[in-house]
Every structure is written in structure tokens, then in C-alpha cells.
Amino acid sequence: MESIFLKLSQYPIVETERLLLRPVTLDDAEEMFDYASDIENTRYTFPTNQSLEETQNNIAQFYLANPLGRWGIELKCNGQFIGTIDLHKIDPVLKKAAIGYIINKKYWNQGLTTEANRAVIELAFEKIGMNKLVALHDKDNPASGKVMEKSGMRFSHEEAYACMDQHEEGRIVTRVHYVLTKEDYFTNK
């Protein structure tokens, strides 16, 4: 039986109507730093990058060291790198994973994140053979939940006292979890 990782290795590039999901390289560092250094953009995702060198290091450690299931989001019309999307917490036995994404705020509210998310979901179920995908967002970031819903994911539960906020000292985060099983995906396709 072919492993999930071997299957993922066959899809370094995923194309949609407006997007090219492709490997992240060090050449993307400046465009990534544009959003990774913006507190409004990183508020609910990861610590805000303080320097271009930090962004380059993050690319090397996260995307270059382990590229499977991790894509940069590029606009096909102009080649602009606008964000990333990935499958993480991959369980090759149960065939499940979490999906995560971030997009430059200049491109919010254009359906681009949903388009990328739908493409990765389709790949996961139709080509990779996943059984379940999960995603979560900070309760204070309902826009991310809208992306999950528009992508066919269903609300699962809220997790109170999930973790401490990385940006606001003393704030406790409530996480909202979404799920999509292969059965629901194929039934509602």
C-alpha cells in the first residue's frame, strides 16, 4: 500500500482557477515577510516576524526541511506570492491531518483562501486517500471559520482554555474546531 507521504510527494504543485499552490522557496522570503511582519496578519497564527532573516530561517526550517503537504499560494495572473497552506499533524495510520493557512491581508475577502483550501481538501480526499481533515481557529477570528465552512468543513466543537495567546499577554484562547470526513466530502461534493 502506497503511503500518504509518497502520495503527497507526487503533488508538489496544485493548480486552481486563480492560484498556483507550489513549493515555498527562499526566493519567497521578502513577499512572506511582507505579511509575516504585520501583526494584523499574524495575530491568530504565529509570532510576528521581526526581520527578513527570521522569515528566511522559518522558510528553511519549516518549508525546505519538510516540504510534503506544504505549499506557497501564488496568484497565477502575476506570480505574486500571497500566503501558504499546509497539511500538518499527519497521521499516516488513521489517514487524517490538520489543514492550516495564512494569506496576506491585501488579498483578504476575495475568496482566495477558500479556493486554496478547497483545492487542498480535494487533493487530500481524492488523490491522497485521507479519511479526515480538521482545522481550528481562534474564536476571536471568525473569518477563518467562514473559510472552513465555505470549504465544506463542519463545526465540531469549541475548546475553552486551549492555550495562551502568543500576542496578547494574559489572554486565554478559545479554539473553534472544524472537521470534514471523507464520507461527508464525497456525499456533499
WOFENQUI-V151811 format. One line per field, one symbol per residue. phi: phi as a letter, one per 30 degrees, with the letter a starting at -180 (. if undefined). burial: + if it has 24 or more other C-alpha atoms within 12 Angstrom, else -. A space follows every 50 residues. Layout:
# WOFENQUI-V151811
phi->???
burial->???
This chain:
# WOFENQUI-V151811
phi->.ddedddeddbdbbcbecbccbedbdddeddddecdcceddceccbeddc addddddddddccddbddibbdcbdddbiddblbbacbhdcdddhbaccb abbeddcdibiddddddddddeeeddcdidcabbabbdedbddddddddd djdcecaccdhdadddcceidccccccbbbcdddeddcd
burial->---++--+--++++++--++++++++-+++++++++++--++++++-++- ----++-++--++---+++++++++----+++++++++-+----++++++ +++++------++++++++++++++-+++++++++++++----++++++- +++++-----------------+-++++++++--+----
